[in-house]
Amino acid sequence: MNKTKKGFKALILLIFAAIYSTGIHAQTATFESELKKITDKYDAVGLAVVVVKNGKPVYEKAFGYKDLETKEPLTTDNLFRIASISKSFSSTAIMQLVEAGKVSLDDDISDLIGFKVRNPKFPNTKITLEMMLSHRSSLNDSNGYFTLDVLDTTKTKDWQKSFNSYEPGTDYEYCNLNFNMIGAVLERLTNVRFDNYIKQQILNPLGLDAGYCVDSLDQRRIAKLYEKEDGKYVEQKAAYNPRSEEIRNYTMGVSTPVFSPTGGMKISAHDLSKYMMMHMNYGKSGKTKIISKASSKKMQTGLSPKENYGLALLENDRLIPGEHMIGHTGSAYGLYSNMFFEPKKKFGFIVITNGCIPTLDRNEDIMMSKEVINLLYTDFIKK
């Protein structure tokens, strides 16, 4: 090829690159102006988003503040307590043990937790590990869920209140106690403290800088969480209470709720998207296999028609019209988190806010999160 042809080819490539770049920036600018309308509408403190398309991140950005007092801007590397999305980490760890033959989903939770767990109205029906993981155990949070003593007949007078009136396995009720117990089971099966086990078996293999133990994390990266009180945003400091005292007096298989397996994972939007992509790829991240494809599909398959909830992941047809999404939400201390993906089409979204006006739609979904996800879908996936 002569110099003239080489120069012409280079010029064409530059023109195409410029057109492509301009188009992307124009699209992003349009999206961000629309996004600002949504965050203003719901008075969001901060918002972190990640969009995955064709199995790869295509957009990642944070808006607003990490700290309202100092006006420090939020980034996608800031750590959030992501609330109930945390449950899927416990379920993933359990599926690893199922694959290793160390436990079965049909095992009686009584044999795994170290004390008898039976619905007093159905004393002959065993409550299985799978029922716990899918919120079909007939347990509820009426007595709280920060201690396993709520089920102990010798320590809690009203222990029976922690059980619903239906037979285990026949109905669904979302229950945080289920997963604090799952965390305790994990410790009893492995003899490794819950937070350390998740780090060793899931976080480290995926290269995620995250964890359940707040004391082991870089405090400078933590995004403050806010709720409105009397019309003003107030920092919810309890979200990141230190755990050093409880850890000093820790008893394996008993003290586990200290780390809140049900909602205590601290992770950035950036790293949560990596975790999401592992589940999107049915248990694999590159050459790293966390769980098998069969285990991953099991987690993603709804077991209750009421909510289509699987094993800490649920099927959702109402989030985006015409799309069948898999994922989970979280809400605590003013935070609202969303992790939803379409494993066949290989797209997904991470949307996290550290404070907003929590307006609900008729399905009790947080309106701001839903509007943001649909905007992301329209601008980055549908086009």
VEXDREN-2710 file (C-alpha; in Angstrom, 1 decimal):
% VEXDREN-2710
k/r/px/py/pz
1/MET/0.0/0.0/0.0
2/ASN/1.5/3.5/-1.0
3/LYS/1.7/6.5/1.3
4/THR/-1.3/8.2/-0.3
5/LYS/-3.6/5.2/0.3
6/LYS/-2.2/4.7/3.8
7/GLY/-2.9/8.4/4.6
8/PHE/-6.4/8.2/3.2
9/LYS/-7.2/5.0/5.2
10/ALA/-5.9/6.6/8.4
11/LEU/-8.0/9.7/7.7
12/ILE/-11.2/7.6/7.2
13/LEU/-10.5/5.7/10.5
14/LEU/-10.1/9.1/12.3
15/ILE/-13.4/10.4/10.9
16/PHE/-15.3/7.2/11.9
17/ALA/-13.7/7.4/15.3
18/ALA/-14.7/11.0/15.7
19/ILE/-18.3/10.3/14.6
20/TYR/-18.5/7.3/17.0
21/SER/-17.1/9.3/19.9
22/THR/-19.4/12.3/19.2
23/GLY/-22.4/10.1/19.1
24/ILE/-21.6/8.4/22.4
25/HIS/-20.9/11.6/24.2
26/ALA/-24.1/13.2/22.8
27/GLN/-26.1/10.2/23.9
28/THR/-24.5/10.2/27.4
29/ALA/-25.1/14.0/27.8
30/THR/-28.7/13.5/26.9
31/PHE/-29.0/10.7/29.3
32/GLU/-27.4/12.6/32.1
33/SER/-29.7/15.6/31.7
34/GLU/-32.7/13.2/31.9
35/LEU/-31.1/11.4/34.9
36/LYS/-30.7/14.7/36.7
37/LYS/-34.4/15.4/36.3
38/ILE/-35.1/12.1/38.1
39/THR/-32.6/12.6/40.9
40/ASP/-34.0/16.2/41.4
41/LYS/-37.5/14.9/41.5
42/TYR/-36.7/12.4/44.3
43/ASP/-34.1/14.7/46.0
44/ALA/-31.4/12.1/45.8
45/VAL/-28.3/12.7/47.9
46/GLY/-26.1/10.6/45.6
47/LEU/-26.5/8.0/42.9
48/ALA/-24.0/5.4/41.5
49/VAL/-24.9/3.5/38.3
50/VAL/-23.2/0.8/36.2
51/VAL/-24.6/-0.4/32.9
52/VAL/-23.5/-3.8/31.4
53/LYS/-24.2/-4.6/27.8
54/ASN/-23.1/-7.7/25.8
55/GLY/-21.5/-8.9/29.0
56/LYS/-19.2/-5.9/29.5
57/PRO/-19.5/-2.5/31.4
58/VAL/-20.4/0.3/28.9
59/TYR/-21.2/3.1/31.4
60/GLU/-20.2/3.8/34.9
61/LYS/-20.7/7.0/36.8
62/ALA/-21.7/8.5/40.1
63/PHE/-23.6/11.7/40.8
64/GLY/-24.2/13.8/43.9
65/TYR/-22.5/13.4/47.3
66/LYS/-20.8/10.8/49.4
67/ASP/-21.0/13.2/52.3
68/LEU/-23.6/16.0/52.5
69/GLU/-21.7/18.0/55.2
70/THR/-18.4/18.2/53.3
71/LYS/-20.0/18.0/49.8
72/GLU/-17.4/15.3/48.9
73/PRO/-18.6/13.9/45.6
74/LEU/-19.8/10.3/45.3
75/THR/-17.8/7.9/43.1
76/THR/-18.5/4.4/41.8
77/ASP/-15.6/3.2/44.1
78/ASN/-17.2/4.3/47.3
79/LEU/-18.5/1.5/49.5
80/PHE/-22.2/1.2/50.3
81/ARG/-23.9/-1.1/52.8
82/ILE/-26.0/-2.7/50.0
83/ALA/-28.7/-4.2/52.3
84/SER/-30.6/-7.3/51.0
85/ILE/-28.6/-7.9/47.9
86/SER/-26.2/-9.2/50.5
87/LYS/-28.3/-12.3/50.8
88/SER/-27.1/-13.6/47.5
89/PHE/-23.5/-13.9/48.7
90/SER/-24.7/-16.3/51.4
91/SER/-26.7/-18.3/48.9
92/THR/-23.7/-18.5/46.6
93/ALA/-21.5/-19.8/49.4
94/ILE/-24.1/-22.4/50.3
95/MET/-24.3/-23.6/46.7
96/GLN/-20.5/-24.1/46.7
97/LEU/-20.9/-26.4/49.7
98/VAL/-23.8/-28.2/48.1
99/GLU/-21.6/-28.9/45.1
100/ALA/-18.8/-30.1/47.4
101/GLY/-21.3/-32.6/49.0
102/LYS/-21.0/-31.0/52.4
103/VAL/-24.7/-30.2/52.7
104/SER/-27.9/-30.8/50.8
105/LEU/-30.7/-28.3/50.1
106/ASP/-33.1/-30.9/51.5
107/ASP/-31.3/-31.0/54.9
108/ASP/-33.3/-30.2/58.0
109/ILE/-32.3/-26.7/59.3
110/SER/-32.5/-28.2/62.8
111/ASP/-29.6/-30.5/62.1
112/LEU/-27.6/-27.7/60.7
113/ILE/-28.2/-24.8/63.2
114/GLY/-27.7/-26.9/66.4
115/PHE/-31.2/-26.5/67.9
116/LYS/-34.7/-27.6/67.0
117/VAL/-36.5/-25.4/64.5
118/ARG/-40.1/-26.4/64.0
119/ASN/-43.3/-24.4/63.3
120/PRO/-45.4/-25.3/66.4
121/LYS/-48.5/-25.6/64.2
122/PHE/-46.7/-28.2/62.0
123/PRO/-44.3/-30.0/64.3
124/ASN/-43.8/-32.9/61.9
125/THR/-42.8/-30.8/58.9
126/LYS/-39.1/-30.3/58.6
127/ILE/-37.9/-26.9/57.5
128/THR/-35.2/-27.4/54.9
129/LEU/-32.2/-25.4/53.9
130/GLU/-33.9/-24.6/50.5
131/MET/-37.0/-23.3/52.3
132/MET/-34.7/-20.9/54.3
133/LEU/-32.9/-19.7/51.2
134/SER/-36.2/-19.0/49.3
135/HIS/-38.2/-17.4/52.2
136/ARG/-40.6/-20.4/52.3
137/SER/-39.6/-21.5/55.8
138/SER/-42.8/-20.1/57.4
139/LEU/-40.5/-17.9/59.6
140/ASN/-41.1/-14.2/60.0
141/ASP/-39.3/-11.2/61.6
142/SER/-41.9/-10.5/64.3
143/ASN/-39.4/-11.0/67.1
144/GLY/-36.6/-9.4/65.3
145/TYR/-33.6/-11.0/63.6
146/PHE/-30.4/-9.7/65.2
147/THR/-30.1/-12.7/67.4
148/LEU/-30.9/-16.4/66.9
149/ASP/-32.3/-16.5/70.5
150/VAL/-35.7/-15.4/69.1
151/LEU/-36.3/-19.1/68.2
152/ASP/-35.0/-20.4/71.5
153/THR/-37.9/-21.7/73.6
154/THR/-35.8/-21.2/76.8
155/LYS/-34.8/-17.6/76.0
156/THR/-37.7/-16.0/74.2
157/LYS/-41.2/-16.2/75.8
158/ASP/-43.0/-15.4/72.6
159/TRP/-40.8/-17.6/70.3
160/GLN/-43.9/-18.9/68.5
161/LYS/-44.6/-15.5/67.1
162/SER/-41.6/-16.0/64.8
163/PHE/-43.6/-18.6/62.8
164/ASN/-46.5/-18.0/60.4
165/SER/-49.7/-20.1/60.4
166/TYR/-49.0/-21.9/57.1
167/GLU/-47.0/-25.1/56.7
168/PRO/-43.3/-24.7/55.8
169/GLY/-42.8/-24.9/52.0
170/THR/-46.3/-24.0/51.1
171/ASP/-46.2/-20.2/51.0
172/TYR/-43.8/-17.2/50.9
173/GLU/-42.9/-14.4/53.3
174/TYR/-39.7/-12.4/53.0
175/CYS/-37.8/-12.9/56.3
176/ASN/-34.4/-11.5/57.3
177/LEU/-34.0/-14.1/60.1
178/ASN/-33.7/-16.8/57.4
179/PHE/-30.4/-15.4/56.2
180/ASN/-28.9/-14.6/59.6
181/MET/-29.5/-18.3/60.3
182/ILE/-28.0/-19.3/56.9
183/GLY/-24.8/-17.4/57.9
184/ALA/-24.6/-19.3/61.2
185/VAL/-25.1/-22.6/59.2
186/LEU/-22.2/-21.6/57.0
187/GLU/-20.0/-21.2/60.0
188/ARG/-21.0/-24.5/61.5
189/LEU/-20.3/-26.3/58.2
190/THR/-16.9/-24.7/57.5
191/ASN/-15.6/-23.7/60.9
192/VAL/-14.6/-20.4/59.4
193/ARG/-16.1/-17.0/60.5
194/PHE/-18.8/-15.9/58.2
195/ASP/-17.2/-12.7/56.9
196/ASN/-13.8/-14.4/56.3
197/TYR/-15.5/-17.3/54.5
198/ILE/-17.3/-15.0/52.0
199/LYS/-14.0/-13.1/51.5
200/GLN/-12.0/-16.3/50.9
201/GLN/-14.5/-18.1/48.7
202/ILE/-16.2/-15.3/46.7
203/LEU/-14.7/-11.8/47.1
204/ASN/-11.0/-12.7/46.7
205/PRO/-11.4/-15.0/43.7
206/LEU/-13.4/-12.3/41.9
207/GLY/-10.9/-9.5/42.9
208/LEU/-13.5/-7.5/44.9
209/ASP/-12.4/-5.1/47.6
210/ALA/-15.5/-5.5/49.8
211/GLY/-16.7/-7.3/52.9
212/TYR/-19.1/-7.8/55.8
213/CYS/-16.7/-6.6/58.5
214/VAL/-16.8/-2.8/58.6
215/ASP/-13.7/-2.7/60.8
216/SER/-11.5/-4.3/58.1
217/LEU/-12.5/-1.8/55.4
218/ASP/-11.0/1.6/54.3
219/GLN/-13.3/4.0/56.2
220/ARG/-12.4/6.8/53.7
221/ARG/-14.2/4.9/51.0
222/ILE/-17.5/4.5/52.8
223/ALA/-20.5/6.5/51.5
224/LYS/-22.6/8.0/54.2
225/LEU/-26.3/7.0/54.2
226/TYR/-29.1/9.5/54.8
227/GLU/-32.8/9.4/55.7
228/LYS/-35.1/12.4/55.9
229/GLU/-36.2/13.4/59.4
230/ASP/-38.6/16.4/59.7
231/GLY/-37.8/17.4/56.2
232/LYS/-34.0/17.3/56.5
233/TYR/-31.5/14.6/55.6
234/VAL/-29.9/13.0/58.7
235/GLU/-26.9/10.7/58.5
236/GLN/-27.7/7.2/59.6
237/LYS/-24.5/6.4/61.5
238/ALA/-25.8/3.0/62.8
239/ALA/-25.3/1.6/59.2
240/TYR/-21.6/1.4/59.8
241/ASN/-21.3/0.8/63.5
242/PRO/-17.9/-0.8/64.5
243/ARG/-18.0/-4.4/65.5
244/SER/-14.7/-4.8/67.3
245/GLU/-16.3/-5.5/70.7
246/GLU/-18.7/-8.1/69.4
247/ILE/-15.9/-9.8/67.5
248/ARG/-13.8/-10.1/70.6
249/ASN/-16.6/-12.0/72.3
250/TYR/-17.6/-14.0/69.1
251/THR/-19.0/-17.5/69.2
252/MET/-19.0/-19.3/65.9
253/GLY/-22.5/-20.3/64.7
254/VAL/-24.2/-18.1/67.3
255/SER/-22.8/-14.5/67.0
256/THR/-23.2/-14.5/63.2
257/PRO/-25.9/-11.8/63.0
258/VAL/-23.2/-9.3/64.1
259/PHE/-22.1/-9.3/60.4
260/SER/-25.7/-9.3/59.1
261/PRO/-25.5/-12.0/56.4
262/THR/-29.0/-10.7/55.6
263/GLY/-27.9/-7.2/54.7
264/GLY/-24.4/-6.2/55.8
265/MET/-22.2/-6.5/52.7
266/LYS/-20.2/-3.3/52.0
267/ILE/-19.2/-3.0/48.4
268/SER/-18.9/-0.4/45.6
269/ALA/-21.1/-0.1/42.6
270/HIS/-18.1/-0.9/40.5
271/ASP/-17.3/-4.2/42.3
272/LEU/-21.0/-5.1/42.6
273/SER/-21.2/-5.0/38.8
274/LYS/-18.4/-7.6/38.6
275/TYR/-20.2/-9.8/41.0
276/MET/-23.4/-9.3/39.0
277/MET/-21.6/-10.3/35.8
278/MET/-20.5/-13.6/37.5
279/HIS/-24.1/-14.5/38.1
280/MET/-25.0/-13.2/34.6
281/ASN/-22.5/-15.7/33.2
282/TYR/-24.0/-18.5/35.3
283/GLY/-21.3/-18.7/38.0
284/LYS/-18.2/-17.7/36.0
285/SER/-16.0/-14.6/35.8
286/GLY/-13.5/-15.1/33.0
287/LYS/-11.7/-18.3/33.8
288/THR/-12.8/-18.1/37.5
289/LYS/-15.6/-20.4/38.4
290/ILE/-17.5/-19.6/41.6
291/ILE/-20.4/-22.0/41.2
292/SER/-21.6/-24.4/38.5
293/LYS/-24.0/-23.4/35.8
294/ALA/-26.6/-25.7/37.4
295/SER/-26.2/-24.1/40.8
296/SER/-26.4/-20.6/39.2
297/LYS/-29.6/-21.5/37.3
298/LYS/-31.1/-23.0/40.5
299/MET/-30.4/-19.7/42.3
300/GLN/-32.1/-17.8/39.5
301/THR/-35.3/-19.9/39.3
302/GLY/-38.3/-18.7/41.3
303/LEU/-39.8/-21.3/43.7
304/SER/-42.8/-19.2/44.9
305/PRO/-45.4/-17.9/42.4
306/LYS/-46.1/-15.0/44.8
307/GLU/-42.7/-13.4/44.2
308/ASN/-40.8/-15.7/41.9
309/TYR/-38.1/-15.8/44.5
310/GLY/-35.3/-18.4/43.9
311/LEU/-32.3/-18.8/46.2
312/ALA/-31.6/-15.1/47.1
313/LEU/-32.2/-14.0/43.5
314/LEU/-35.6/-13.4/42.1
315/GLU/-37.3/-13.3/38.7
316/ASN/-38.8/-9.9/37.8
317/ASP/-41.1/-9.2/34.8
318/ARG/-42.4/-5.8/36.0
319/LEU/-39.2/-3.8/36.3
320/ILE/-38.7/-3.2/32.5
321/PRO/-41.7/-3.8/30.2
322/GLY/-41.1/-6.8/28.0
323/GLU/-37.9/-8.0/29.8
324/HIS/-37.4/-10.9/32.1
325/MET/-34.9/-9.8/34.7
326/ILE/-33.0/-11.6/37.5
327/GLY/-31.7/-9.9/40.6
328/HIS/-32.4/-8.4/44.0
329/THR/-33.1/-5.1/45.7
330/GLY/-31.9/-3.7/49.0
331/SER/-33.2/-1.0/51.4
332/ALA/-31.8/0.1/54.8
333/TYR/-30.8/3.3/56.6
334/GLY/-31.9/5.4/53.6
335/LEU/-30.0/3.4/51.0
336/TYR/-31.8/1.8/48.0
337/SER/-29.8/-0.7/45.9
338/ASN/-30.7/-2.6/42.8
339/MET/-28.8/-5.4/40.9
340/PHE/-30.7/-6.7/37.9
341/PHE/-29.5/-8.5/34.8
342/GLU/-30.8/-10.5/31.8
343/PRO/-28.5/-13.6/31.6
344/LYS/-29.5/-14.6/28.1
345/LYS/-29.1/-11.2/26.5
346/LYS/-26.1/-10.3/28.7
347/PHE/-27.2/-6.9/30.0
348/GLY/-27.7/-5.6/33.5
349/PHE/-27.7/-2.6/35.8
350/ILE/-26.4/-1.6/39.2
351/VAL/-28.3/1.4/40.7
352/ILE/-27.5/2.6/44.2
353/THR/-28.6/5.7/46.1
354/ASN/-27.5/6.8/49.6
355/GLY/-30.6/8.8/50.2
356/CYS/-33.8/9.8/48.3
357/ILE/-37.5/10.4/48.8
358/PRO/-38.7/6.7/48.8
359/THR/-41.8/7.0/46.7
360/LEU/-43.4/3.6/46.0
361/ASP/-45.4/2.5/42.9
362/ARG/-48.4/0.2/43.1
363/ASN/-46.1/-2.9/43.3
364/GLU/-44.2/-1.3/46.2
365/ASP/-41.1/-0.7/44.0
366/ILE/-39.0/2.4/44.7
367/MET/-40.0/4.8/41.9
368/MET/-36.6/6.5/41.5
369/SER/-34.7/3.3/41.1
370/LYS/-37.2/2.0/38.6
371/GLU/-37.2/5.2/36.5
372/VAL/-33.4/5.3/36.5
373/ILE/-33.2/1.6/35.4
374/ASN/-35.7/2.2/32.6
375/LEU/-33.8/5.3/31.4
376/LEU/-30.6/3.3/31.4
377/TYR/-32.3/0.5/29.4
378/THR/-33.8/2.9/26.9
379/ASP/-30.5/4.9/26.4
380/PHE/-27.9/2.1/26.4
381/ILE/-29.6/-1.2/25.8
382/LYS/-32.6/-0.7/23.6
383/LYS/-30.9/1.7/21.1
END
